[in-house]
């Protein structure tokens, strides 16, 4: 399959490809690696789809490696591979047991004390956690995926409840609230969130449980946080109190008391 024949739909995050690096003026050098981001917005390009590899090399795809040609871009994600889900495909299919959308991870960071008191609609979480509420909500969703069957949280998508198509708004508005106002800074914010709220076993073995990846869709950047099914119970520690969350249908919910015991005896036995 030549570069002219490779369309954007043929590619996926984690797929192995051969590219010609942008830095190569001779157009003869070929570099192989796994796709980290797909940068071309159009469905195709005469010189090849522009991608960013996990190595950091940027270039146009010239071929798909032989062992990837028949692979699905939505392969099962396990600790032993680096396959990422196609975020656009997840967004098109909508929320479900293994997929959830959030418009922002930092929306509560901008609120003042007066904003929190008068916020509408009233939110128990907001009055409890204040400016950190949005981070706690993100942590809750990740923990629920870990404790159930795994899943992907996509940040930068505004869910429309009235039957209209969900809106891609991107994570760029969140950059205002982080020190390094780019994808690397956003990634570090998420890693710090895991460190702050999750058990040390999860943070110390981050790559076994969490994958962070970005995609550019309609010139907006969305962030996917994929949580793999955990082999151990995961309790969040928020304000020195432990919380246990699971997924039920397309939402996250907290279990308490005997509910935790019963669930864990069946899920982690």
Secondary structure as UniProt FT lines:
FT   HELIX           3..5
FT   HELIX           8..10
FT   TURN            13..14
FT   STRAND          16..21
FT   TURN            22..23
FT   STRAND          31..38
FT   TURN            46..47
FT   STRAND          50..53
FT   TURN            54..55
FT   STRAND          58..64
FT   HELIX           66..68
FT   TURN            69..70
FT   TURN            73..74
FT   TURN            79..80
FT   HELIX           87..93
FT   TURN            97..98
FT   STRAND          99..102
FT   HELIX           107..110
FT   HELIX           113..118
FT   HELIX           124..129
FT   HELIX           130..132
FT   HELIX           133..147
FT   TURN            148..149
FT   STRAND          151..155
FT   STRAND          157..158
FT   TURN            161..162
FT   STRAND          167..168
FT   HELIX           172..177
FT   HELIX           183..197
FT   HELIX           200..204
FT   HELIX           206..209
FT   STRAND          210..217
FT   TURN            218..219
FT   STRAND          220..227
FT   STRAND          236..238
FT   TURN            239..240
FT   STRAND          241..248
FT   TURN            249..250
FT   STRAND          251..255
FT   HELIX           258..267
//
